[in-house]
Amino acid sequence: MVAITNTESSSEKNVDGEVTSPAKETKVLQTSPKVPKEYLDPPGGFNPNVALFLGSIAILTISICGYWLWDWRSWCCFWLNVLALHIAGTVIHDASHNSAHKNKIINAILGHGSALMLSFAFPVFTRVHLQHHSHVNDPKNDPDHFVSTGGPLLLIAPRFFYHEVFFFKRRLWRNWELLEWFLSRLVVVAIVYASWQYNFFPFVVNYWFSPALVVGVTLGLFFDYFPHRPHQAQGRWENARVYPGRLLNLLILGQNYHLVHHLWPSVPWYHYQDTYYLMKPRLDAKGCKQTLGIFQGRDFWQFLYDVFIGIHWHHKSEAIAPVLQSNGVTSDSQD
């Protein structure tokens, strides 16, 4: 539990520049509801993540059959694969937090299977992503900070390869995860080798790697860039944002409520929206950012700069993490 203190004055400004009263904020925090336990605990049975995983496999199977057996148009097969990989991106994300399924074996299957679809390695994704949670917007220790600010957004997808570099540079693996990484990469190499030997290499490039790059752009934008821009705040309530919308919630599977995920990481994606509206009084009291924030004045021009150039330089002081870093993997606390 973190005590709410104010040693400077009886009022302060929130992130939107509005003056808030500490007494009012304290009252809201004391009276607002808590995230239900059933949202925080990992689900079992046939839950939406299992459905998404099986749906991804089904879409890929139909697309492959459509290409090789049914003479479907190339663009149709391509976009079906994009859809399947887009869905898989949400499953691997929840699996990395052990919130895809309460059964550890099933959770691992969902994670490794989704990773293979995306040509990721599940141990790399998991350890690097948890590192991101522990050091949000820290230029030195947040691997996703480079993904978002290391160049133009048009090239955000290739920067995900930095995750692998970060994984080995920081020696993040645990237990058997290095072996898991090797086996997962061996499978990808074996598929590419077989495709070269049996003359379907162009299919692998055009209908697996290319859709993965398209999905890499969407993952980079909606998991990294938009939620954390302008990539400076490191406090638990300020390091991410939400931009509510029921249609967006469906299209990007809840990632428009990314701050909710950072505050309560074990909540699966399909409870983000309900959690947001339940906890909105607390987010309001904390002055959390609740807009996309790219269509106003300087923010719009900064966004255009990021699209085409996107290189950011940071002062040395910006690489120092705050003393209180409450946004890590243990941030399921209610306060």
KARA-V246788 format. One record per backbone hydrogen bond with DSSP energy under -1.0 kcal/mol. NH is the residue of the N-H (numbers start at 1). CO is the residue of the C=O. E is the energy in kcal/mol with one decimal. If there is no record, write none. Layout:
nh-><NH,NH>
co-><CO,CO>
e-><E,E>
This chain:
nh-><12,14,17,20,25,26,27,28,29,30,31,32,39,40,41,47,51,52,53,54,55,56,57,58,59,60,61,62,63,64,65,66,67,68,69,70,72,77,78,79,80,81,82,83,84,85,86,87,88,89,91,92,93,94,95,96,97,98,99,102,107,108,109,110,111,112,113,114,115,116,117,118,119,120,125,126,127,128,129,130,131,132,133,134,135,138,142,145,147,148,149,150,153,154,155,156,160,161,162,163,165,166,167,168,169,170,172,177,180,181,182,183,184,185,186,187,188,189,190,191,192,193,194,195,196,197,198,200,201,204,205,206,207,208,209,210,212,213,214,215,216,217,218,219,220,221,222,223,225,226,228,229,231,238,239,242,243,249,250,251,252,254,255,257,259,261,262,263,264,267,271,272,275,276,277,278,279,283,284,285,286,287,288,299,301,302,303,304,305,306,307,308,309,310,312,318,319,320,331>
co-><20,18,14,12,21,22,23,24,25,26,27,28,36,36,37,45,47,48,49,50,51,52,53,54,55,56,57,58,59,60,61,62,63,64,65,65,66,73,74,75,76,77,78,79,80,81,82,83,84,85,87,88,89,90,91,92,94,95,94,43,103,104,105,106,107,108,109,110,111,112,113,114,116,115,121,122,123,124,125,126,127,128,129,130,131,135,138,142,143,144,145,146,306,307,152,153,157,158,159,160,161,162,163,164,165,166,167,174,176,177,178,179,180,181,182,183,184,185,186,187,188,189,190,191,192,193,194,195,195,200,201,202,203,204,204,205,208,209,210,211,212,213,214,215,216,217,218,219,220,221,224,225,228,235,235,289,256,245,246,247,248,249,252,254,241,257,258,259,260,264,268,269,271,272,273,274,275,279,280,281,282,284,283,296,297,298,299,300,301,302,303,304,305,305,149,315,316,317,328>
e-><-2.1,-2.7,-2.1,-3.9,-2.7,-2.8,-2.1,-2.3,-2.5,-1.9,-1.8,-2.3,-1.4,-1.4,-2.4,-1.5,-2.2,-2.6,-2.4,-2.6,-2.4,-2.6,-2.0,-2.4,-2.6,-2.5,-2.4,-2.5,-2.5,-2.6,-2.4,-2.7,-2.0,-2.6,-2.7,-1.7,-3.2,-1.7,-2.5,-2.3,-1.8,-1.9,-1.9,-2.2,-2.3,-2.5,-2.5,-2.1,-2.0,-1.7,-1.4,-2.5,-1.1,-2.1,-2.6,-1.8,-1.0,-1.7,-2.5,-2.8,-2.8,-2.2,-2.4,-2.7,-2.3,-3.2,-2.7,-2.0,-2.3,-2.2,-1.8,-1.7,-1.1,-3.3,-2.5,-2.8,-2.4,-2.4,-2.2,-2.4,-1.7,-2.0,-1.9,-1.7,-1.2,-2.0,-2.7,-1.3,-1.1,-2.0,-2.2,-2.0,-2.3,-1.4,-1.9,-1.8,-1.8,-1.7,-1.6,-1.7,-1.1,-3.0,-2.5,-1.8,-2.8,-2.5,-2.1,-2.8,-2.1,-2.5,-2.2,-2.7,-2.3,-2.4,-2.3,-2.0,-1.6,-2.6,-2.6,-2.3,-2.4,-2.8,-2.7,-2.4,-1.8,-2.3,-2.5,-2.5,-1.1,-1.7,-2.3,-2.9,-2.7,-1.1,-2.4,-2.0,-1.9,-1.8,-2.0,-2.6,-2.1,-1.5,-1.6,-3.1,-2.4,-2.4,-2.8,-2.3,-3.0,-2.8,-1.2,-1.5,-2.9,-1.0,-1.8,-2.0,-2.7,-2.3,-1.2,-2.6,-2.9,-1.2,-1.3,-2.1,-1.3,-1.2,-2.0,-2.3,-2.4,-1.8,-2.1,-1.4,-2.4,-2.7,-2.1,-2.0,-2.6,-2.0,-3.1,-2.2,-1.9,-1.2,-2.5,-1.9,-1.5,-2.5,-2.1,-2.1,-2.2,-2.2,-2.0,-1.6,-3.1,-1.6,-1.4,-1.4,-1.3,-1.3,-1.6>
